C-alpha cells in the first residue's frame, strides 16, 4: 500500500516516525504539499501517531499504488454531515423548538453510543405534529453541500463511476439532491405525513446501518462490480457497515470510531481532497 499525506508540509521529525511506524520503503513528494510513502502498512504504531498528524492539520490515506479514479465503478455518499453540512433532523427540530434535545441524541448515535433505530425513533417522536412545510424551509434555507462535494462528484461522473446516496436521513432531501446533482441512486427513510404534519414515524422499515450496507451490496452486485471497485464516504458509526463493504472507505470530518476503521481520513480538506490520492 501507499500512504498519502496531504494538506501541508510534513515535518521531518514526524516523517521519520511515520516511516518507522509503517515500514515505508520510499518517500516521494508530490507537489503541492503531498507526500507519498510507498510500501507503507497501517499498524498500531501508525495509529498512535494520528494525534500528531492531525495536530499538523494533515489528512492521510492508505491506497493501492498507481490507483486511478476510473479504476472504481461506484461511489456512495452518506448524506447528513457528509454530502451536506447539516444534520437535517436537527434543523427540523429547531423549528419545533427541540434542537438541543435532538442534536444530543444525534451526536450519541453518530459516536456509536446509541442504537441507530432507537435513536431515530426517539428523535422523530420529538417532531410529531411539526408542519410538513418546514421540510422545504430546511432544504431551501439551511441545506448546503459540503466543501468540494460538487468537484468530487463531477470528477467521479466524468471518470465513469455510478453514484449513490445511502442515508439514514429522509427522502425529501435525498431525492431533491439526487435530481439536482445527477446521482444515479438514492436510498433513505420516508417521513410519514398526515394532515400536513409529521406523525413522528417513517413509512416502512427504517434505513439503518444494516440496511445501508445491504443496499450497497445490492448495487455492487447489480452493477457487476468487485468490492475493490467501491468507494464509500461517511462520518458516523451508522456508516461503518457499508464502509466495510467498500474497497476504499473514506471518513469525512468523522467521529474517532469511524476514522479508526477507515482507509482514508479527510479531517481538513474538502471532499475533493480525495482526488489528491489518485494518479
N, C-alpha and C positions, 0 to 999 in steps of 0.2 A: 504493500500500500504506500501511497504518498500522503504526507501530512502537509497541507497547505495552510499557511498562517498569513492573514492579511488584515489591512486596516491601518498600518503604521509601521514605523521602524521597529525591528525586533532586537532588543538589547543583547549584546554579546553574551553577558552572563546568563541570560535566560535561554538563548540559543544553545549554549553549551550544555545546559541542564536538560533541555528537551531532546537533544541528540543522544545524550547518555540514557535518558528515560525510554526512548523509543527504539534505540538501536539503528537510527538512520545512517545510511551509508554515504550519502552525499547531500549537499545543500545547494540549491540553485535559486538565485534571486530572479524574480520575475517583476520587472517594473510595471506599474508603480506600486511600491510598498507591499509586495507579495513575496513570500519565501516558500519554496517547495522543498521539503525534506524527503528524499527518496528512500525507499526501503524501510519506512517507519512502521512500527506496530503500536497499537494502542495498548497501554499497560497501566496497572495501578499507579506506577510511578509517574506516568504522564498525567493521569487524573489528579494526582496530588499537586501538580503544577498549575492546574486550571485557575486557582485564585490569582496567581502571579500573572498569567497570560491575560486574564480578564482585567486585572488592575492596569495593564498597559493599553486597555481598550482594543484588544486584538480579537479577531474571530478566527476560528480554526475548523478544519475538516479533514477527515480521512477518506481518500478517494482512490479508485483504481488508477494506475499510471496511464497517461495518454487518453483518459476518458473524454468523450465529446458529448455535448448535449444531445446530438442526434443519435447517440447510442441508446437513448432511452425512448420508450414508447408512450408513457403515461406519466403525467404529473398531477398529483392530487393535493388540494389545499384544505385544511381546516378553515372555517370562516372567521369566527369571533376571535379577536386579538391575534389573528394570523393574516388572513387576506385583508381584513379590515381592522381598524384601530380600536374599535369598541367591542364591548360585550352587549349585544342587542337587548338581552333580557334585563340587564342592569339599567339601560336607558329607558326601556319601557317602565320599569319600576319607578324611575324618577318621576314620571308623570302620575304615578299612583301614590307618591309620597313615601315609597318604601325602598328607595335605592340603597340606603345603608344596610338594611337587613338582607336584601337580595344579593348585594355585592359581597357581603361577608360569606354567604353560602357559596357563591360562585368561586371565590378565591379558595375556599376549603376544598371544593370539588376539583379544581384545576391542580391543586397540590396533591391530590390523591387521598385526601383525608376523609372524604365522604363518597359513598357510592353515587355514581352519576345519576342513575334513575331516581333514587330517593331525593337527591339534591334538586333535580328538575321538578319533581312533584312539589317539594316544599316551596320552591320559588314561584311556580305557576299558581299555587294556591294563594299567594300574596297578590297576584294580579287579577284574581277573579273579580269581574264587574268593571274592568277597565274598558273605556270606549275604544273600539277597534280602530277608529280613525287615528289613534295615536301611532299606529304602525307606520302610516305614511309620514307623519311628522318626524319620527326617528329616522326613517330612510332618507328623507329629503334634507333634514337639518343637522343630523348628527353622524350619519354613517360616512366614513371616509376610508378610502383604500390605504393600506399600509404603504410606507415609502418603498419604491421600487417594484410594487406589485404589477403595474402596467408593463414595465420594462421586462420583467421576468416572463410574464405571460406572453407578451409579444414575441420574445425570443424563443420560447418553447413552441409556440404555434408555428413560427417560421421554420423551426427545426423539424416539424412534422409530428410533434407529440400530441396525443389526445389529452384533454384537460378536464378535471373534475373538481367539484366542491363536495366534500364529505363532512357534514356538520351535524353536531348535536343542537344547532340553532334552529331557525324557523324558515319554512318555505317562503314566507312573504318576502324575506330578504334574499335567500339563495336563488330563487327563481328570477328576481329582478337583476341580480348580479350575473347570473348565467346568460341572460338575454343581452344585457348591456355590454358584457365583456367577451361574449362569444365562447363561453365554456361549452364543452360537449355534453357533460353530465352534471347533475346536482342531486344530492340526497340530504334530507334534513327532516325535522319534525314539523307537522302541520298543526298550527294552533286551532283549537276548537272555538268557534264564534257562534253565539246565539243571540238574536235580538240586537245585533250590532255591538255586542260586548264579549270580551274574553270570558270563557267559562272557568278558566283555571286548569284546563286539561288539554291534551293533544288528541288528535284523531289517529286511531290505530296504535300500533306498537311504538314505544319510544326508541328513537335512534340514539343508542348509547355507544360505548367503546366497542362492544362486541359487534353491533350492527354495522358500524363504520368499517371494521375490519372485514366483515362478510361482504359488504358492498364492494370493497376494494378488490378482494379475491375474485368476486364475480366479474368485475370489469376486466381484471387481468386475464382471466380465463377466456372471456368472450372476445377479447382482442388478440388472443393467441400470444400473449407476452410472457416472459420469464420474470421471476422475482427481481433479478438484477437490472431489469429494464424499467423499474418503477421508482419514481421519486415521490415521497410524501413529506409534506411540511405541516408542522403543528406546534402547539405551545404548551399543552397541558397533559395531565395524566389520562384524560379521555382520548388522547391521540396515540398512546403508546402501542396499543394492539395493532392499529393499522400501520404505524411506523415499522413495526416488526415484520410486516409483510412486504416491505419495500427493500430494494437494493441500496437506495440512498435515502436515509432518514434525516430530516432537517429540523432542528429545534430553533424556532424563530422567537427571539426575546422571551425564552421559555422559562418555566419553573425548573429548579435544580434537578428534580427527579426525571424530568423529560430530557434535559441536556445530558444527563449521565448515561442515557441509553441511546442517544442519537449519534450518527456518524458525522454530522455537521452541526455546528453551533453558530448562529448569527445573532449575536447579542448587541452589536453596534451598527453594522451595515444594514441597509435596506434589503428587501427580498432579492433585489437584483445583485446583491453581493454573491449570491450563489453562482452567478455567471463567471466569477473570477476563478472558479475551480476547474473549468473545462478548457481543454487545449483547442 
